[in-house]
Amino acid sequence: MQRAPHPNAARVFVNWIASREGVQFLTQATRWVPTRNNVDESIVPPEEIPHPGVRYFDSYDWDFAVTTESKVRARMKEILKLGF
């Protein structure tokens, strides 16, 4: 926001996009899972909606991205070369 052509407009936008109305708009426009739990998620494909109490794999996790991802990619290349 510091270098935005109109810093106050940027602040207003950020506040709106984080609001219930803004997240609802974003959900309808993109069909992404909303980040708020008070938004209608019926437009999102059911298989994409996370369930409470379930632990999910996070490919954006710092430890995975820094230490494990390259090993997984190398192993996948090996497996794919074997022609399974």
N, C-alpha and C positions, 0 to 999 in steps of 0.2 A: 504494500500500500504506500510505502514511502516514495516510490518513484512513479506511481500511477499518475496519469495526466490530470485526474480529478480525484485526489485522495479521499475526499468525503464521499464521493459516489462509490468508490471502492469499498469503504466501510459500510455504507448502506447495503450494497450488494452482498457482502459477506454476512452481515446480520440477517438479511432476508433468506439467503440460500441455506443458512443453518436453522431457520425457523421451521415450524411444522408445515406451513404453506409452501415454503421453498423446497423442502425435502419431498413433499407430495408432488410438486411440479416436476422435480428432477426424476422421481420414481416413475411417473407417468411418461415422461419424455424418453427415458433410457431403458426402462424395465429392469433397472438395477435394484438389488435389495436395499431398502431404506436403512439409514443409519439411526433412525429414531424408531421407537416402538409404538408411537401413537399415530402412525401413518398407515393408510390403507395399502396393504401389500398384495391385494387380490390380482393386480395386473402382472405381478412377477411370477414366472414359472415356479410351481410348487417345489420342484426339486432343488431350486436355488436358495430357498429360505432355510436358514439354519434353525435347528431345533434346540431348545433350552436343555442344558445338562449334557450335551454331546460335545466331545472334544474333537475338534477338526484340525487337520494338517494345515499348517500355515507356511506356504512357500515364500512368504515375505519376511519370515522370522530372520533376525539378524544372524544368528548362529548358523542356521541352514544356508543362508545366502553366502556367508563368508567361508564356511568350512566344509560344507557337505555338497552343495549343488554341483560343483565342478566334478566331484567324484561320481555322483549319480549320472551326470551327462556322459562321462567317459565310459562308465559301465553300460549304459544304454547303447552307446555306439558299438561296444564289443558284442552285446547281445544281438543287435540288429545285423551285424556283419555275419553272425553265425547262421542266419537265415531261418530262424524259428518261425 
